[in-house]
């Protein structure tokens, strides 16, 4: 291939990938390695991503040899839809780069249980490498013959292959998955909020260097993703950023940045950015938050602070209420408990499926004394997804501090 041919092919691959990614991020969240139960909704993205990934790998192989695409597919070993087989023909350096990218991606999207790229490609390629053909005809084929797949993983792997092709044309350094998230959260998000606050300074007042202050006070001793994760974690619990020793202007910039991400799921539901925010704020069953581990180059969980306890019956003195406003009541409980100096511990790691009617109650939240850790209030739920919650006041009500006492009274306790 000459340079003109390369440029045209990479431009097509990149445009197709970006269109598919936009379509993916407009979908409702479905966090599972799809066994074929929601075939129709995933069919378009998976078939497009499968074909796009196959063509991107074949382009990379042809570029390495070098030869034209036509010359490549004249060889029988490349005339296949088997992604695992095609991937094995890439040079070691590219294989390692794509593996590392997938490893970082999967550590965030840990509902995808397959941790290694090679295993994932073998899984989606299916028996005899027929996975693509079976997904293409999945709308009318037998479901049990379908290989498992994941829309987000397929699009992510396709994306890194496309970006490798693009970076080679421009002779520029590749961005890994972690670096892409930093760019979205810091360069495209945080710095934009900083700039808005800086330019809102009244005339005659000195112009603050908020980026420098942020680098000195927030990011000097910790990875940017970990700083952002801690902010989202505190916001998920207390609806504030929780940072101290900041100037008023920088505090406003952080608030503005948080505000920008409050409703991001409405526009980017199935995106890595949303997955990071959900994991960091403790809105998944995996832990209270998430951190980037520079040693392993993977995301790791912040463990739940409360042990998982379940009962088939509710405790005595239990009061059950419905909260149809997005756990507003439990959010208020956490907020007023923090105001009182109580310690709040949580565990929402139940494994009950969405369609289960199992009558098991999990202790999802506990308000306790900060020194003795004696329980003040415990909260029980059938599932972290349920709008119904039950709370038990574990101490005489008169011993409970007023803000929490008022919360109890507001619910008839």
C-alpha positions in Angstrom: 0.0 0.0 0.0 1.2 3.5 -0.8 0.7 6.4 1.6 -2.4 7.7 -0.2 -4.0 4.3 0.1 -3.1 4.0 3.8 -4.5 7.5 4.6 -7.8 6.7 2.8 -8.3 3.3 4.5 -7.4 4.6 8.0 -9.8 7.6 7.5 -12.6 5.2 6.6 -11.9 2.9 9.6 -11.6 5.8 12.0 -14.9 7.4 10.8 -16.8 4.1 11.0 -15.4 3.4 14.5 -16.4 6.9 15.8 -19.9 6.6 14.4 -20.3 3.2 16.1 -18.9 4.5 19.4 -21.5 7.4 19.3 -24.2 4.8 18.7 -23.0 2.7 21.6 -22.9 5.6 24.0 -26.5 6.5 23.3 -27.7 3.1 24.5 -29.1 2.2 27.9 -26.7 0.6 30.3 -26.4 -3.2 30.1 -23.5 -4.5 32.1 -23.1 -8.1 31.2 -21.2 -10.4 28.8 -24.2 -10.9 26.6 -25.3 -14.6 26.3 -27.8 -13.7 23.6 -30.7 -12.7 25.7 -30.8 -9.2 24.3 -29.7 -10.1 20.8 -31.8 -7.6 18.9 -30.6 -4.5 20.8 -26.9 -5.5 20.5 -27.1 -6.9 17.0 -26.3 -3.7 15.0 -23.3 -2.7 17.2 -21.8 -6.1 17.5 -22.0 -7.0 13.9 -20.6 -3.6 12.9 -17.8 -3.7 15.5 -16.9 -7.3 14.6 -16.5 -6.4 10.9 -14.7 -3.1 11.8 -12.3 -4.9 14.1 -11.6 -7.7 11.5 -10.9 -5.1 8.8 -8.7 -3.1 11.2 -6.6 -6.1 12.1 -6.2 -7.1 8.5 -5.1 -3.6 7.7 -2.4 -3.7 10.4 -1.2 -7.1 9.1 -1.0 -5.8 5.6 0.8 -2.7 6.7 3.4 -4.8 8.6 4.2 -7.2 5.8 3.9 -4.9 3.7 1.4 -5.7 1.0 -2.0 -4.7 -0.3 -5.2 -5.9 1.3 -6.0 -7.9 -1.9 -2.6 -9.6 -1.7 -3.2 -10.4 1.9 -6.5 -12.1 1.6 -5.3 -14.1 -1.4 -3.6 -16.2 1.3 -6.0 -18.7 2.9 -4.8 -18.1 6.5 -6.0 -14.5 6.2 -9.3 -15.2 4.4 -11.2 -15.7 7.6 -13.5 -13.9 10.1 -11.7 -15.5 13.1 -10.5 -12.6 15.2 -8.4 -14.7 17.5 -6.5 -16.2 14.5 -6.0 -12.9 12.8 -4.8 -11.3 16.0 -2.1 -14.0 16.3 -0.6 -12.8 13.0 0.2 -9.3 14.3 3.8 -8.6 15.4 4.5 -9.0 19.1 4.8 -5.3 19.8 1.3 -4.5 18.5 -0.1 -7.6 20.3 1.4 -6.4 23.6 0.0 -2.9 23.1 -3.5 -4.1 22.4 -3.4 -6.6 25.3 -2.3 -3.9 27.7 -5.1 -1.6 26.5 -7.7 -4.4 26.9 -6.4 -5.2 30.4 -6.8 -1.6 31.5 -10.3 -1.4 29.9 -11.5 -4.7 31.5 -10.3 -3.7 35.0 -12.8 -0.8 34.8 -15.5 -2.8 33.1 -15.1 -5.8 35.4 -18.6 -7.1 34.7 -16.8 -8.5 31.6 -15.4 -11.6 33.3 -12.7 -12.4 30.7 -9.6 -10.7 31.9 -7.2 -11.6 29.0 -7.6 -10.3 25.4 -6.7 -13.6 23.8 -9.3 -15.4 25.8 -11.9 -12.8 24.9 -11.2 -13.0 21.1 -11.4 -16.8 21.2 -14.7 -16.6 23.0 -16.3 -14.1 20.6 -14.8 -15.9 17.6 -16.6 -19.1 18.7 -16.2 -22.7 17.6 -14.3 -22.9 14.3 -14.1 -19.2 14.2 -17.7 -18.8 13.1 -18.7 -16.2 15.7 -19.2 -13.4 13.1 -21.4 -15.4 10.8 -23.5 -16.6 13.7 -24.0 -13.0 15.1 -24.8 -11.7 11.6 -27.8 -14.1 11.4 -28.6 -14.0 15.1 -32.0 -12.4 14.6 -33.3 -15.6 13.1 -30.8 -18.2 14.3 -30.9 -20.4 17.4 -29.8 -18.5 20.4 -27.9 -21.3 22.0 -25.4 -21.4 19.1 -24.3 -17.8 19.7 -20.9 -17.1 21.2 -21.0 -14.6 24.1 -20.0 -11.1 23.3 -19.8 -7.6 24.8 -20.6 -4.4 22.8 -18.3 -2.2 24.9 -15.3 -4.5 24.7 -15.7 -5.0 20.9 -15.8 -1.3 20.3 -12.9 -0.6 22.6 -10.6 -3.2 21.0 -11.6 -1.9 17.5 -10.8 1.6 18.7 -7.3 0.8 19.9 -6.6 -1.0 16.6 -7.8 2.0 14.6 -5.8 4.4 16.8 -2.6 2.3 16.3 -3.1 2.7 12.5 -3.7 6.4 12.9 -0.7 7.0 15.1 1.6 5.2 12.7 0.5 7.5 9.9 1.3 10.6 12.0 4.3 9.0 13.7 2.8 10.0 17.1 2.7 8.2 20.5 -0.4 6.1 21.3 -2.7 6.9 24.2 -3.5 4.0 26.5 -6.9 3.6 28.1 -5.9 5.2 31.3 -4.5 8.2 29.4 -7.8 8.6 27.4 -9.8 8.8 30.7 -7.4 11.4 32.1 -7.8 13.4 28.9 -11.7 13.3 29.2 -11.8 14.1 32.9 -8.8 16.6 33.2 -8.1 18.2 29.8 -11.6 18.2 28.4 -13.4 18.6 31.7 -11.6 20.0 34.7 -9.4 22.5 32.8 -12.5 23.8 31.0 -14.2 24.5 34.4 -11.0 26.1 35.7 -10.9 28.4 32.6 -14.6 29.4 33.1 -14.0 30.4 36.8 -10.8 32.2 35.9 -12.5 34.3 33.3 -15.4 35.1 35.7 -13.1 37.0 38.1 -14.4 40.6 38.5 -12.5 43.4 36.7 -9.8 44.8 38.9 -9.2 41.6 40.9 -6.0 39.7 40.3 -6.3 36.8 37.8 -5.8 33.5 39.7 -3.7 30.6 38.3 -6.1 27.8 39.3 -4.4 25.1 37.2 -1.2 25.7 39.1 -3.0 25.7 42.4 -4.7 22.4 41.5 -1.4 20.9 40.5 0.1 22.0 43.8 -2.8 21.1 46.1 -4.6 18.2 44.4 -2.5 16.4 41.9 1.1 16.7 43.2 1.1 13.5 45.2 -1.6 11.4 43.6 -2.6 10.1 40.2 -5.3 12.4 38.6 -7.7 9.5 38.3 -7.4 8.8 42.0 -8.1 12.4 42.9 -11.2 12.4 40.7 -12.3 9.1 42.1 -12.1 10.4 45.7 -14.1 13.5 44.7 -16.8 11.3 43.1 -16.8 9.0 46.1 -17.4 11.9 48.5 -20.0 13.4 46.2 -21.8 10.1 46.0 -22.1 10.1 49.8 -22.4 13.7 50.8 -23.2 15.7 47.6 -20.1 17.8 47.9 -16.5 17.6 46.7 -15.1 17.1 50.2 -11.8 18.9 49.5 -10.3 21.3 52.0 -7.6 24.0 51.9 -8.6 25.3 48.4 -9.1 28.8 47.4 -12.8 29.9 46.9 -12.2 30.1 43.1 -10.7 26.6 42.9 -13.5 25.2 45.0 -16.0 26.8 42.7 -14.2 25.2 39.7 -14.4 21.8 41.2 -18.1 22.3 41.9 -18.7 23.4 38.3 -16.7 20.4 37.0 -18.9 18.1 39.2 -22.0 19.8 37.9 -21.0 19.0 34.3 -20.9 15.3 35.1 -24.1 15.0 37.2 -26.3 14.0 34.3 -23.7 12.6 31.9 -25.4 9.2 31.7 -28.2 10.8 29.8 -25.8 11.5 26.9 -23.1 8.8 27.4 -24.7 5.9 29.2 -22.6 3.1 27.9 -19.2 4.8 28.0 -16.0 4.2 29.9 -16.4 7.7 31.4 -19.8 6.8 32.9 -18.4 3.5 34.1 -15.6 5.3 35.9 -18.1 7.7 37.6 -20.4 4.9 38.7 -17.5 2.8 40.1 -15.9 5.8 41.8 -19.1 7.1 43.4 -20.0 3.6 44.8 -23.0 3.0 42.5 -22.0 -0.5 41.6 -21.8 -3.8 43.6 -18.0 -3.9 43.3 -16.9 -1.5 46.1 -17.2 1.9 47.7 -15.0 3.4 45.0 -12.2 2.7 42.6 -8.5 3.5 42.4 -5.9 3.4 39.6 -3.0 1.1 40.7 0.2 2.3 39.0 2.0 -0.9 39.9 -0.4 -3.2 38.0 -1.7 -0.6 35.5 -5.2 -1.6 36.4 -8.1 -0.3 38.3 -8.7 -1.8 41.7 -11.7 -1.7 44.1 -12.0 0.2 47.3 -13.5 -2.5 49.5 -16.9 -2.0 51.2 -16.6 -0.7 54.8 -19.4 -2.9 56.0 -19.4 -6.7 56.1 -22.1 -8.4 54.0 -24.9 -9.7 56.2 -28.1 -11.2 55.1 -31.3 -12.5 56.8 -34.4 -14.2 55.6 -36.5 -12.2 58.0 -36.3 -8.5 59.0 -35.1 -7.5 62.4 -37.5 -6.5 65.2 -38.7 -2.8 65.2 -38.1 -2.6 61.4 -39.8 0.2 59.5 -40.3 -0.3 55.8 -40.7 2.6 53.3 -40.6 3.2 49.6 -38.2 5.7 48.0 -39.1 6.3 44.4 -37.0 9.5 44.2 -33.7 7.9 43.6 -32.8 7.0 47.2 -33.3 10.5 48.3 -34.2 9.4 51.9 -31.1 7.3 52.2 -29.0 10.1 50.8 -30.4 12.4 53.4 -29.6 9.9 56.1 -26.0 9.7 55.0 -25.8 13.5 54.8 -27.2 14.2 58.3 -25.2 11.3 59.8 -22.0 12.9 58.5 -23.2 16.3 59.9 -23.6 14.6 63.3 -20.1 13.1 63.2 -21.5 9.5 62.9 -19.6 7.0 60.8 -21.5 5.7 57.7 -20.6 2.2 56.4 -22.1 0.6 53.3 -22.2 -2.7 51.4 -24.3 -3.1 48.3 -22.6 -6.2 46.9 -25.6 -8.4 46.8 -25.7 -10.9 43.8 -29.5 -11.2 43.4 -30.6 -11.0 39.7 -32.9 -8.2 38.7 -35.8 -10.7 38.1 -35.4 -12.6 41.3 -38.2 -12.8 43.9 -35.9 -14.2 46.6 -36.9 -13.0 50.0 -33.4 -12.3 51.4 -32.7 -9.0 53.1 -29.2 -7.5 53.0 -27.8 -5.0 55.4 -26.7 -2.3 53.0 -26.0 0.7 55.3 -25.1 1.3 58.9 -24.8 4.5 60.9 -22.7 4.0 63.9 -20.9 5.8 66.7 -17.4 7.0 65.6 -15.5 5.7 68.6 -17.3 2.5 69.7 -18.7 1.6 66.3 -22.0 0.8 68.0 -24.9 0.8 65.6 -27.3 3.8 65.6 -29.3 2.8 62.5 -29.1 -0.2 60.2 -30.7 -0.2 56.7 -31.9 -3.4 55.0 -32.9 -4.0 51.4 -33.9 -7.0 49.3 -31.6 -5.8 46.6 -29.5 -2.7 46.0 -31.8 -2.1 43.0 -35.0 -2.1 45.0 -36.9 1.1 45.8 -38.0 -0.4 49.1 -35.8 0.0 52.1 -36.2 -0.9 55.8 -34.5 0.8 58.7 -34.0 -0.2 62.3 -33.2 2.3 65.0 -30.7 0.4 67.1 -30.6 2.8 70.1 -33.2 4.6 72.1 -34.4 7.4 69.9 -33.7 10.0 72.6 -30.0 9.1 72.4 -29.8 9.8 68.7 -28.5 13.2 67.7 -31.1 15.7 66.5 -30.5 15.8 62.7 -30.7 12.0 62.4 -33.6 12.0 65.0 -35.5 14.4 62.6 -34.8 12.0 59.7 -36.3 9.1 61.7 -39.4 11.2 62.6 -39.9 12.3 59.0 -40.5 8.6 58.1 -42.8 7.9 61.0 -40.2 6.3 63.3 
